[in-house]
Amino acid sequence: MPNIAVEAKPALAPVHVMVAVIHNHRDEVLVALRKRQSHQGGLWEFPGGKLEPGEPPLQALHREIHEETGLRLLASHPLCRVEHRYADKHVLLDVHLVSRHAGEPAGREGQRVEWRARRELSRADFPAANARIVELLRLPQTITITPAAESESDFLELMRKLIASGRELVQVRQPNLPPGRYRQWFIKAMEMTGGSPTRLLFNQLPDYYEPEWRGSGFHASSRVLAELDARPVPPACMFSASCHSLEELRLAETLGADFALLSPVHATGKYQAGQLLGWSGFRRLADQVSLPVYALGGMRPEQARQARVHGAFGVAGISGFIC
C-alpha cells in the first residue's frame, strides 16, 4: 500500500480570556459561580470573559467586567498569564489585578457573586486553569528581608522573633557569608519554622539549595538571575528574583518566577537620587510584565495598600520590617 502523507492540522490558538482579580477595602476578592450548563459549570471563577477579534485587551477587560458585574474598573495591573489545556478546550487567561473600581458588584447575567477572603480561596473550588491565580493570591502582602547578622546566635535570635511574630515570608539574606556557611544557618532557621506559618526564601547560589526542603523557596539576586538560563527549582517550589530594570523583570518572567522584587522605589542610603524609580517609575516597569511585583526600597509594611494603587502586589524591606 502506498504511503500517503497526511498533512497535520495546525494547532488552534487558545481562547484568549481576560480575567480580573478585584479587591475591596477589606482585602477580599470578588468571585462568581459558573452556571451549571456552562464549561466547568458549578465551580467558582474570577470574573472576566473572551477577547473579541480585534478588540484591545484592556478594553475587553473593562467591557466584560461591566457586563458581568456592573463595576467600572479605575486602575488595573498585569498579574499573570496562564495557559491551560482541558480535554475539550484550550484557554489563555490574561489576568489583571484591579486596585480601584467604582460601584457595587451584582450578578448581571444571573450568576451568584460574592466577596471572599484571599486565605479562604481553595483550588478545589475553581477550574483547573484558575489554580495558578489562587496560588498567587495566597502570597503575603509583605516580605521581610533579614539584615546581615554579626554572628550565628544573633541571626537565630532574629529568626526566632520573626517566626514568633507570625511573618509569613522571610527572605534569608546574609551577603557576608560564604555559601556553605549560609546553608548551615538556613537549615537551622528552617528547623525553627516547624508548625508555624513562616516560609523562608533561600538567597544564595542555587547549587546549595535543596528543593525538597519543605516550607522554603529559592530567591535569585540580580547577579544570580543574570546567570540563569532556566528555572532553577521545580514548579512546586517557590521562585522569586530581585530586579532593577525592565530587562531583569522580563528575564524573571521568562524563567517562570512566581514573583519579583523591584527596587529602588525610594531612598535607602544605598542608592543615589538619580537611581530611584519613584512610584511612577515602578508602575511603568511593573505594568510591562505579567507577574506579581513587590516594591522594595524605603518601604514599610503599612505601605502595602498604597503600593497596590501603584501596581505593586505588596512591599518588601529590611529595616522597616524588623520588629
C-alpha positions in Angstrom: 0.0 0.0 0.0 1.5 3.4 -1.0 2.5 5.8 1.8 0.1 8.7 1.9 1.3 11.8 3.6 -1.3 13.2 6.0 -1.0 16.9 6.5 -1.0 17.8 10.2 -3.7 20.2 11.2 -2.3 23.4 12.6 -2.8 23.7 16.4 -5.7 26.0 17.2 -4.8 29.2 19.2 -6.1 29.1 22.7 -9.3 31.1 23.6 -8.0 34.4 25.0 -9.9 35.2 28.2 -9.5 38.5 30.1 -9.7 37.9 33.9 -10.0 40.4 36.8 -8.9 39.9 40.4 -10.9 42.6 42.1 -10.1 43.6 45.7 -12.3 45.6 48.1 -11.3 47.6 51.1 -11.3 44.5 53.3 -8.7 42.9 51.0 -11.3 40.4 49.8 -11.6 39.3 46.2 -14.7 39.1 44.0 -15.6 35.6 42.8 -18.6 34.4 40.7 -20.3 31.0 40.4 -20.3 29.5 36.9 -23.7 28.3 35.7 -24.2 24.6 35.7 -24.7 24.4 31.9 -21.5 26.3 31.1 -18.0 24.9 30.7 -16.6 23.9 34.1 -20.1 24.7 35.5 -20.8 24.7 39.2 -17.3 26.0 40.1 -16.2 29.5 41.2 -14.2 31.8 39.0 -12.7 35.2 38.9 -14.9 37.5 36.7 -14.0 38.0 33.0 -14.6 36.8 29.5 -13.4 36.3 26.0 -11.5 38.8 24.0 -13.3 39.6 20.8 -11.4 39.6 17.4 -9.5 42.9 17.0 -10.5 44.1 20.5 -7.8 45.7 22.7 -7.2 43.5 25.7 -7.8 46.2 28.4 -11.0 47.3 26.6 -12.2 43.8 26.7 -11.4 43.5 30.4 -13.4 46.7 31.2 -16.3 45.6 28.9 -16.6 42.1 30.3 -16.4 43.2 34.0 -19.1 45.8 33.4 -21.4 43.4 31.6 -21.0 40.7 34.2 -20.9 42.7 37.4 -21.8 46.3 36.7 -18.4 47.5 38.1 -16.3 50.2 36.4 -12.6 49.5 36.6 -10.5 52.5 37.5 -7.0 51.0 37.8 -5.6 47.6 37.0 -2.2 46.0 36.5 -1.0 42.7 35.0 -0.8 39.8 37.4 -0.1 36.7 35.4 -0.8 34.8 32.2 -2.0 31.2 32.4 -2.3 28.8 29.5 -4.2 25.6 30.2 -5.5 22.7 28.2 -8.7 20.9 29.2 -9.8 17.8 27.4 -12.2 19.8 25.4 -10.8 23.3 25.5 -7.5 25.3 25.3 -7.5 28.7 27.2 -5.2 31.6 27.8 -6.1 33.5 30.9 -4.8 37.1 30.8 -5.1 38.1 34.5 -5.1 41.6 35.8 -5.1 42.8 39.5 -7.7 45.6 39.9 -6.7 48.1 42.6 -9.5 50.5 42.2 -13.1 50.2 41.0 -16.4 52.0 41.2 -19.8 50.6 42.0 -21.2 47.6 43.9 -21.0 44.2 42.2 -24.1 42.3 41.1 -24.5 39.2 39.0 -25.9 40.9 35.9 -26.0 37.6 34.0 -27.9 35.7 36.7 -24.7 34.4 38.3 -24.0 34.4 42.0 -21.2 36.7 43.1 -19.6 37.2 46.5 -16.5 38.7 48.2 -14.2 36.1 49.6 -11.0 36.5 51.8 -7.9 35.5 49.9 -7.0 32.9 52.6 -10.3 31.2 52.1 -9.7 30.6 48.4 -9.3 26.9 47.6 -8.0 25.4 44.4 -10.7 22.7 44.5 -13.5 25.3 44.2 -12.1 26.7 40.9 -11.5 25.3 37.4 -8.0 23.9 37.0 -6.9 26.8 34.9 -7.5 29.1 37.9 -5.2 27.2 40.3 -2.2 29.4 39.4 -4.2 32.5 40.3 -5.3 31.1 43.6 -1.7 30.2 44.5 -0.5 33.8 43.7 -3.3 35.3 45.8 -2.2 33.4 48.8 1.2 35.2 48.7 1.5 37.7 51.6 1.4 41.4 51.1 4.7 41.9 52.9 8.0 40.2 52.7 10.7 40.6 55.4 14.3 40.5 54.4 16.9 39.8 57.1 19.7 42.2 57.7 23.3 41.0 57.9 23.9 39.4 61.3 27.1 39.8 63.4 27.0 36.1 64.5 25.0 32.9 64.1 23.5 33.4 67.6 22.3 36.9 66.6 20.8 35.5 63.4 19.0 32.7 65.1 17.6 35.1 67.7 16.3 37.4 65.0 14.7 34.4 63.2 13.1 33.3 66.5 11.5 36.8 66.8 10.3 36.9 63.2 8.8 33.4 63.4 7.1 34.2 66.8 5.6 37.4 65.3 3.9 35.4 62.5 5.8 36.6 59.5 4.5 34.7 56.5 7.5 35.0 54.2 11.1 35.8 55.1 13.9 36.1 52.6 17.1 35.0 54.4 19.7 37.4 53.1 23.2 37.1 54.6 25.5 38.5 51.9 28.7 38.3 54.0 28.5 34.6 54.5 30.2 32.0 52.2 27.7 29.6 50.5 28.4 26.6 52.8 28.1 28.6 56.0 25.0 30.3 54.7 23.4 26.9 54.0 24.1 25.8 57.6 22.5 28.9 59.0 19.5 28.5 56.7 18.9 24.9 57.7 18.9 25.8 61.4 16.4 28.6 60.7 14.2 26.3 58.7 14.1 23.8 61.6 12.8 26.6 63.8 9.8 27.2 61.5 8.2 23.8 62.1 4.5 24.2 62.9 4.5 27.9 62.1 3.1 29.7 59.0 6.5 31.2 58.2 8.1 30.2 54.9 11.7 31.0 54.1 13.4 32.1 50.9 17.0 30.8 50.2 19.1 33.7 48.9 22.4 32.1 47.8 23.8 30.1 44.9 21.2 27.6 43.5 23.7 24.7 43.8 23.4 24.9 47.6 19.6 24.8 47.7 17.6 21.6 48.1 14.1 21.7 46.5 13.0 19.0 49.0 13.2 21.5 51.9 9.6 21.8 52.9 8.3 25.3 53.6 11.0 27.1 51.6 11.7 28.6 48.3 14.6 30.0 46.2 15.3 33.7 45.7 17.7 34.8 43.0 19.7 38.0 43.5 20.0 40.1 40.3 23.5 38.7 39.9 22.3 35.1 40.1 19.3 35.9 37.9 21.6 37.1 35.1 23.4 33.7 35.1 20.3 31.6 34.9 19.1 30.1 31.6 16.2 28.0 33.1 14.0 28.0 36.2 16.4 26.8 39.0 13.8 24.9 41.0 10.8 22.7 40.2 7.3 24.3 39.6 6.1 23.2 43.0 8.9 25.2 44.7 8.6 28.9 45.1 11.0 31.0 42.9 11.5 34.8 43.2 14.0 37.3 41.9 15.5 40.7 42.6 15.2 43.1 39.7 16.3 46.7 39.0 15.3 47.1 35.3 12.7 46.1 32.7 15.3 43.6 31.2 15.6 41.9 34.6 11.9 41.8 35.1 11.4 40.2 31.7 14.1 37.7 32.4 12.4 36.7 35.6 9.1 36.4 33.8 10.6 34.3 31.0 12.2 32.0 33.6 8.9 31.4 35.3 9.5 33.3 38.5 6.5 33.3 40.9 7.1 37.0 41.8 9.8 39.6 41.6 11.1 42.4 43.9 11.7 45.7 42.1 14.0 48.4 43.5 14.8 51.0 44.5 11.5 52.8 44.8 12.5 55.3 47.5 15.8 56.3 49.1 17.5 53.9 51.4 21.0 55.3 51.6 22.3 52.7 49.2 21.3 54.4 46.0 21.8 57.9 44.6 18.7 60.1 43.9 19.0 59.6 40.2 18.8 55.8 40.6 15.4 55.9 42.4 12.3 54.7 40.5 9.7 56.5 42.5 6.1 55.3 42.2 5.8 56.4 38.6 8.9 54.6 37.5 7.9 51.5 39.5 4.5 51.4 37.8 5.9 52.0 34.3 8.1 48.9 34.7 5.8 46.6 36.6 3.0 47.2 34.1 5.1 45.7 31.3 5.3 42.2 32.8 2.7 39.7 33.9 3.9 38.6 37.3 3.4 39.9 40.9 6.0 42.6 41.6 6.8 43.8 45.1 8.1 47.3 45.8 11.5 47.4 47.6 13.5 50.4 48.8 12.3 52.7 51.5 9.2 50.6 52.2 7.3 49.9 55.4 4.6 47.2 55.9 1.9 49.8 56.3 2.5 51.0 52.8 1.2 47.8 51.2 -2.2 49.2 50.4 -0.7 52.4 48.9 1.8 50.3 46.9 -1.1 48.3 45.3 -2.5 51.5 43.8 0.8 52.0 42.0 0.9 48.5 40.5 2.7 46.6 43.3 1.4 43.3 44.6 2.9 44.2 48.0 6.0 45.5 49.7 9.3 44.1 50.9 12.1 45.5 53.1 14.7 45.1 55.8 15.0 47.9 58.4 11.3 48.9 58.3 10.2 45.3 58.7 12.3 44.1 61.6 10.4 44.0 64.9 
